[in-house]
Amino acid sequence: MKQNIYNEVAAAGVITERQILTFKSRLNRGQDEVLNIFDNGYLNITPEQTNKGLRWLLNQWKTPNGKERKNNPFGERETTILGNFSHFQLVDFIDCGRYFSAFLPVYRVVSLSGDSFDYFVSLGVCNING
């Protein structure tokens, strides 16, 4: 049963939000073999997740009126990449826990020109990770 989700992800070439949550849960329970899904470097995510993630990031950057938010987490490099958005990739899980495991997915935002930045969301806050 456990192996089925790995086979599904490998066969589909993309990972769904539900599968990400399953992997995150398994990592939090100490099942480190989940990280083997990144043997090829990254996984693509579904179009539904892409739309949801892009809307969320753009909302962090600008207000509904199109004005840049004063406390947005992005610098010039990140806003340029978001302005020329191409796609997302799931690149890793990061353990943000202190006394217990609290793994979070790390996403890569890729622009049309191939530039990128990584981020993860902790407690509703976007954290740029390189």
PEGIJO-V360750 format. One record per backbone hydrogen bond with DSSP energy under -1.0 kcal/mol. NH is the residue of the N-H (numbers start at 1). CO is the residue of the C=O. Records with the same first field share a line. If there is no record, write none. Layout:
# PEGIJO-V360750
NH: CO ; CO
This chain:
# PEGIJO-V360750
7: 3
8: 4
9: 5
10: 6
11: 7
12: 8
13: 9
15: 44
20: 16
21: 17
22: 18
23: 19
24: 20
25: 21
26: 22
27: 23
28: 24
30: 27
31: 26
32: 30
34: 31
35: 32
36: 33
37: 34
38: 35
39: 36
41: 38
43: 90
46: 15
50: 46
51: 47
52: 48
53: 49
54: 50
55: 51
56: 52
57: 53
58: 54
59: 55
60: 56
61: 57
62: 58
63: 67
66: 63
69: 61
72: 69
79: 75
80: 76
81: 77
82: 78
83: 79
85: 82
86: 110
87: 110
89: 108
90: 43
91: 106
92: 106
94: 104
96: 102
104: 94
106: 92
107: 119
108: 89
109: 117
110: 87
111: 115
112: 84
114: 111
117: 109
119: 107
120: 127
122: 125
125: 122
127: 120
129: 118
